[in-house]
Amino acid sequence: MKKIIFPFLSAAFLCSFINNKSPLNGVWEYRGGLLNGKTDSVSTTYKLQRTYDELHYQALVIEKGQKNFVYEKGDYKLIADTCFETQTYCSQPSKLLGKTVKYTYIVSNDTLKLRATLPNGNKIEDHWVKVK
């Protein structure tokens, strides 16, 4: 019996150090990217931010002198280097509402890159920098 308990307790102890926290957790600010191979620059009049928790995301427009505006919300799931996002709310009519988009993601230091081919055929690469 002792031979079974020790390996079990050792495994439980080691598993307690595993971090199951999503690498996307936090607040990210849009810093440009590519749309169909062409540079997509950052606005000078407003900021775009995304906040991720363990299962959900929300996207905000932040404009000086205005109340922060949630323009999109959804659920996400990470599997290896792939992020599956399903939009559950959009402030404007959206063809992505209720659809899951498959992104390849890379987190390097404080930068998140999301790459995808959207259902309309557009190829995107968004660059986000962690601010919180």
N, C-alpha and C positions, 0 to 999 in steps of 0.2 A: 504494500500500500504506500509506503514512504517513497518507493521508486517512482510511483505515478504522480504523487502530490508535488514533489520538488520540481519536475519539469513543467508541470501545469502552472505553479506559482511563478516560476522563472519567466515563462512566456507571458503571463498576465502582467508581471512587473515591467518587462521590456515593452509591451504594447502600450503601457500607460505613457510612454514617451513619444509615441507616434502622434504627429500633428495632423488632424483631419481638417484643419481650417482651409478654406478655399484660398488659392493664391490671388483671387480677384477681390477678396474682401477689402472694402475701403471706398474712398472717393477718388475718382479719376477725372481728369480734365482733358478735353479734346485738344490736340496739338497739330491737327492736319493729317494728311494721308494721301492716298491715291484713289481716284475714281476712273476706272477703265484706263489705267496707265497714266493719267494726267494728274498733276498736283492739285489737291484740294486744300486750300489754305484756311487758316483760322480767321474767324471774324474779329474785327477790331471793335465792334459795338456790343457784343455779348459773348458769354462763355457757355460752352456746353459741358455738363458734368454728368457722370454716371456713378451711381452708388450701388455697390454689390454687397449683399449679405451672403449667408450660406446657400440660399436657394433662389433669391429674387434679385432683380435689378430695377432701378428707376433712373430715368434720364431727365435732366433739368436744363432749362434755359435760364441763365443768370444775366440780368441786364441792370446796369447801375440805375438806381432810383426806382426800380420796379420790384415787385414781389417775385420771388423765384417761382418758375412755372414748370410743372411736371408735364412733359409732353409725351412720355412713354413709360410704360411699366411692363414687367414680364417675369417669367421664370427662366431659370437656366440650370443646366447640368453639365458637369465637366467629366469627360472620359479621355484619359491620356492628354494629348495636346489639342483636343477638340472641345469646343464650347457649343452646346445646343441651346439657343435662345428661342423662347416662345413669347411673342408679344401678347399681353393680355389686356392692355389699354393703350390707346393712342388718342391724343387730343384732336387729331384731324383724321379724315377718312384714310384708311390704310389697307393695302392689299396684303400686308404681313400679319394682320390681326388674327390670332389663333393658329398661325403657321409657325413651324419650327425652322429656324435658319441655322445651318451648320457653319461655324467659324473655326478656323485653325487659329490658336492663340499662342503667343509667346510673351512671357513676362521676363524682362531683363532689367535688373536693378529696379528703377522706379518707372519703367516704361512698359506699357501693354500694347501689343500689336494684335489686331483682329483682322483676319483675312477671310473673305468669302466671295462666292458668286451668289448674288441675290436671285430670287425667283424670276425677276424681270430680265436677268442676264447680265446685269451690271457687276463688274468685278471691283471689289473695294478692299482697301487696306487702311484701317483707321489706326492712328497713333494716339495713345492716351498716356498722360503722366499722372502718377499718384500724388495727390495733394493731401490726403489724410489716411 
